[in-house]
Every structure is written in structure tokens, then in C-alpha cells.
Amino acid sequence: MQAIRLWPTALEALRALGRQYTPEMNRVAAELRLPDWHGWLLEAWLFTPEPISAARLRLRSPYTSPQWYNERLAAAAGQGFLAEVPGTPQAYSLTELGRWAAERLVEAGYAQMTTLQPLPEEALEHLADLLMRLVRSCLAAPEPPEKECLRLSRRMDPGAEACGVIRIDQYLSDLAAYRDDAHLAAWRPHAVEGPAWEAFTYLWRGEAATLDDLCQKLKHRGFTREDYQCALAALLERGWVAESAGAYRVTEVGNEIRQAAEETTDRYFYAPWACLSAEEVADLQSALVRFRDAL
């Protein structure tokens, strides 16, 4: 079995597991009266002792508006979860209240995961071991040279004493972070802005064809209609897309650019999987399917 067929299954398993513990984390967040989108809290916890800022958050998600991030970080500071860093505008550090709240969220997620037994214990340990080997191989891979997303994700590691399900969640999250590293490294050499690249991707996948489509599907990113107009104008100028009567399509040149980025992403991402034998890849696929289906 080729490893390239395995990641979609692994991602499905991660999402299925997340559906088991996210509601409990959301309940605790509501109890703590955290602002909406409390993902910033865990990010701030991971960044510590470095400050959190829109710029830092956009290292992994350059597709989101800095203003969107800044507004939410300022709101969190207003509630006492964050404190402004003196001399550094729009940069924040966790307060004691924020650190306590972050720990409560993590504990809630972990407590929920300890109640799950999707596979026999021996099978869980085997799955965790295979995934751990993959993550270590990703860390040691020469490409992409920057692994900011993966290294940040690894700060969350619960330790070898954590139960198998918690460690599996960690390692799958690490692989998702490495996938982000691989894709960022694949498209950033084109020197295009994040929202323009994401709009380009939506057009390439056939998930959008007009400015209205993009504004509707990407409204969660916090950018304005004018921002996406500028993004489309940049794509037109590069010759990656063409427009007719308000509808946009990817040109032949654009398709080559985007397909090459996808292939580069896969090359970066799957190279470390050579640490597993063909038999182990097949074992991993089977275990992930059973794990996913039992959740």
C-alpha cells in the first residue's frame, strides 16, 4: 500500500476523535466564559514563554485576517486571560488566569479521551508506536527546512505515561501540523499573500467560481470583500486565473503552478514515511480504519 493513500484516513481518524472530546472542551470554555474561538488560549499556552500575536498565529494560518486575530486577542486581554507585552504592540502573554484556563481545557479533553476504548489496549499501543515513529521521522527530515507548525505542536506532547488514545491524538495532530509545514513551504516561494493563495485553491478545486462564492465560503477568515477583490486582481495579473462575466477559472499556467505546489507538498510530507515498511504502512492503515470506525 502506498503511504499517499493513508493520510486521508489518518485525518478522518483525527476528526472522529476530536468529535468525542471537543464538546466537553467547549462546555468548559463556556463555563469559564472564554471569548468565542478559544483556540487562541491553547496557542498562547504553547507559545509560552514567547508572546502570542496575530503575526505568530499567521505563521500557520496566513489565510486569516490579522485584524480578526487582533480583535479576539484584545477581547481576551480585556477579560484578564492575556496581558499586553510592554513595548510590543498587539503582543500578549498568558496571565495566571489564562494559564489556569488553558490547563482546564486540556484536562477536560484528556479526561474525555481516557474514557474511550476504540481498540484493545495492545492495538492502541501498536498504533501509537507507529505514529510516534512517523512523527520522529518528520522532525528529522531535511525538507522542508522550517518546521514551525510541527515543532509548536510537539510542545503539547503529554508524555509517554499518557494513555494510548491521548498519545494517538497528539501524534495525529503532529502529522497535521507537518502537513501544514509542507504546504506552506510549497507555495510561499511564489510570494503571494495567504488569502490570494486560498482563493486560488478554491478556484482550482472547483469550490468557488465568483467573488460572491469566495466571500461566502471564506467569511470565517475575517477578510473583507475588497480584500478578496484584490486577491483576485493579483491572480489575474499573474495569469493564474482568467475572468469572464464575473466568473473566474484557473488558466493552464495557473493549473500547472497549483498542481506543482500540491505535488511538492506531497513530496515533503510523505518522504519521512519511508521509515515504515510496506507491511507497517498496511498495518497502520488497517488500525486507523478500525480506530476511526469505533469512535
N, C-alpha and C positions, 0 to 999 in steps of 0.2 A: 504493500500500500504506500502511496506517495504521501509525504507529510503535508503537501499543499492541500490535500483534501481533508485534513484533520482539524485545522484551525476553526472553520465554521462550527464544527461540533463542539469544540472546546468553548467557543464563545457562547453557544446556546447553553452549555452546562453552567457557565458563569452567570448568565442571566437567570436561569432557572433557580440557581442557588440564591441569587440576590432577591428574588421574589419571596423567598422564605424568611429572610431577616430584615429586609428594608421596611416593611410595615411597622415592625417593632421599633426600629430606629426612628422612624417618622413619629411614632407615638411619643417616644421620649423627647424628641425635638419639640413637639407641640407642648409637652408638659413643662419643658424648660423655657418656653416662649422664645425659641430661636427664630430669627427672621427667616423669610422664605429662602429657599435654596441654601440649606445648611451645609452643603459640601465644602464651602469656604472654611468651615470650622476645622474639619479634618485636614484640609490642605494647610491651614495655618499651623496646626499641630505638627504636621510632617516637616514644614519649613523650619520650625524652631531649631536653633536659636536665630536663624535668619528671619527677616521680616516677610510678611505677605503683602503683595501689591498686585494691581492689575497687570503690571508688566511681568511679574513672576508667574501669575496664573496663565497668562497668554503664551508662555513658553510651550505649554502642552496644548492649549486651545486658542490659537491665534484667530479662530473663526468667530470669537465672541468679542463684543464691543468693550473697550476699556471703560467707557462710561458706565456700562451695565455693571461691571465688576466694582468700579469705584463707588457707585451708589449703594451697593449692598455691603461693601466693607465699611463705609461710613455709617450705615444704619447699625451694623453690628457693634461698631465703636460706641455709638450712641447708647446702646444697651449695656455697655460695660464688658462685652466679651473680648473686645480688642482695644488696644491703646495706640494712639499715633506715635510714631517714632520721631523723636525730636530732630529737627533739621532735615528730615527726609519727607517731603510732601507726599501724601497719599500712600504711605507705607505704614504698616501696623504690625504690632506684636501681640501675642496672646496675653491676656491678663490671667490672674489666678482663676477668676470665674470662667474664663474661656477654656483654660486647660482642664478644669474640673468638668465642664460641659462636654468637651471632646472625649474625655475618658468615659463619661457616662454613655455617650453614643456608641463608642467602641465596645464597651462592656455589654450593652444591650444587644448588639449584633452578635457578639461572641456567645452570649448566653443562649440566644436563639439557635445558633448553629450547633451547640453542644447537645441539643435535643434531637438532632437529625441523625438517622442511621440509614442512608440510602443504599449502602453496600455493607457486607460483613467487614469487620474491623481489619482483617488481614488484607482484603481487597482495597480498602481505603488507604492503608499504609503503602501498598504497592503503587497505587495511583499517585499518591503524594510524592513518593520517591522518584517516579518517572518525571513528574512535573518539576520537582526540585532540580534534577539533573539538567533539564532543559533551561531553566532559569539561570543556573550557573554557567551554562554554555553561552547563553545570550550575553551575560556580563563579560565573558572572556572574548567575545567575538571582536575582530578588528574593525568591522564595519557594522553599523555606522559608528564613527568615532565618538560622537556625542550620544550619551545615553541618559540624558537628564530625566526623562519620564520614568525609565526603569529604575534608576538609582533613587529617585524620590519614592517610588512605590516600595522599594525594598526597606525603607525606613519603617514601614508598617509591620515588618515581619514579627509574628507573635512568638517565635522561638520553637525549638524542637519539642518542647513539652506540651505544646498546644495540641488539641485533638485533631484527628485527620481531616475532618471537614473544614476546620478553620484554616489549616495549612493549605488545603486544596484551593480554597477561596483566595488565599494570598498568592499562591503561585499562578493561578489563572489570571488574577489581577495584574501580576507582574508581566505576564506574557502580553496582555492587552496594552500595557504601558510600553512594552518594547515594540509592539506593532505600531504604536503612535510614533515612537522614535524613528522607526524605519520609514514611515510615510513622510514625516516631516523632513527627513534627510533627503528623500527622493524628490520633493518638489521645491524646497527652499532655494536651490541653486538657480531657479528661474526668476528669483527676485520679484515675485508677485505677492500682493497682500493676501492675508488669510481669507477675508470674505470673498475676494475675487476667485481664489482657488476653489473655495467651496461652491460658489455659484457655478464655476466651470465644471466641477464634478457633477453637480445636479443636472446640468445640461447634457453632459457626456453619458450619464446613466439613463437619460430619458425621464428623469423625475421632475423636470421643470422645462418649460419652453418659453415663458414670458416673464417680464418683470413682476407682474402680479403673482405668478406662481412662486417665484423666489421669495418675495416678501411674505407670502403666506406660510410657506414651508420653513422659512428660516427666521420667523419673527422672534423665536426664543433666543436668538443670538444678540438681540438688542441694537442692531443696526437700523438706520432709517432707510426709507425708500430711496432717498437721494444717494445714500451710501452704495446701494446695490446698482443704481443707475451708473455711478462712477465705476463700479466694478465691471459692469458690462461694457462700458466705454473702453476700459483698459484691455479687456479681452478682444474687443473689436479691433483696437489699434494694433494688437499683437498678431492679428489674423487668425486667432484661435477659434473665433466664432464669427458667424455671419448673421445678419438680421434682415427680415423681410416682413413688412406689415406688423411689426411688434413681436414677431416670433423669432427666436434665436435657435440656431443649430450649430453644432460643432463642425468646423471645417476639417478637411483631410489633414492639414497640418496640425490642427488642434487635437485631432484624434490620435495622431502619432505621438504628440507630446504627452497627452494624458495616459495613453496606453504604456508608453515607456516608463512613466512615473509609477504606474501600477506594477510593472514588471520589476522595476528597481526595488520597490517596496517589498515584493515577494522575495527577491534575491537576498536582500538584507535580512529579512525576517526568518526565512527558512534555512539559511546557511547553518545556524547553530544547531538545527535539529539533526545534523549528521552525527551528533553524539549518541543517538539512539539507533539500534539496528533495525532492519526492516521488520523483524519479529516484534521488537519492542514498540515500534510505531503502531503495528496492528493491535497489540495488547492495549496500548493507550487509547486507540480509537474505540475498541470494544468496551473498555472500562468507562470512558467518558459517556458513551451512549447509555450504558446501564445506570450510571450515576445520574445523568440528566433525566432519564425516564422515570427514576424512582423518586424524584423530588416533587 
